[in-house]
Amino acid sequence: MKLSLSTMVVVAAGLLAGCATQPDTIVQSPLTARPQSTAAMAPPANGAIFQTSSYRPIFEDKRARLVGDTITITINERSSAGKQAGSSASKTGEVSAGVGNIFGLLPGVTRRLGATADTSIDYADKGAVSSSNNFISTLTVTVIDVLPNGNLLVAGEKQIALDKTSEFIRFSGVVDPSTVAAGNRVSSQQVADAKIEYRSNSHIDGAEVMSMLARFFLSVIPL
């Protein structure tokens, strides 16, 4: 079955439209969680006014500890790495040969015959690799689960739309409630299993996809 050029254009437009959706993520899903509705929770039929399931002290600070609570993550990640390597080798050789007196025949001539050869090989290789990353931002995430030991599993994202470009900042990890400071703030350096990503669906990404689509169509269209 042969596809017309108009059909291929429609397929390409559909693929490009799919590329405009949110990019894939490496962080923990889901990225948000709603707190459980207290109206939907049936109170225990024990006749008591005080219920431990819905109790929250009046004078305690409002630190996040339940599913649906929010925590502000201060992302301040700096990393640098460097590697240098070098190797060298050398090799020399020398060969000499001469012709002596052959059975006493023409000794004046044979003594002057000889050959020498010298070889020298030098090899040197050097390499250096360095990388540096700096990620500074602030992101408010949601507690999506409370682990059996009391630690909080958090995840969230921030979307920023600038003209026709959208940027996505996503974060997930495990927070120890004891590290949460006043105002429900915690540094990303104190979050375990932290996964941080910054992605966008800019026109540069679309251009890369277009090049892949062009290679695909050029491989199937006879020219």
Secondary structure, DSSP 4 states (H G I P E B T S, - for coil): -PPPHHHHHHHHHHHHHHHTSPPP--S-S-S--PPPPTTTSPPPSS--S--GGG---SSS-----STT-EEEEEEEEEEEEEEEEEEEEEEEEEEEEE---BTTBSHHHHTT-EEEEEEEEEEEEEEEEEEEEEEEEEEEEEEEEE-TTS-EEEEEEEEEEETTEEEEEEEEEEE-GGG-BTTTEEEGGG-EEEEEEEEE--HHHHHHHHHHHHHHHHHHS--
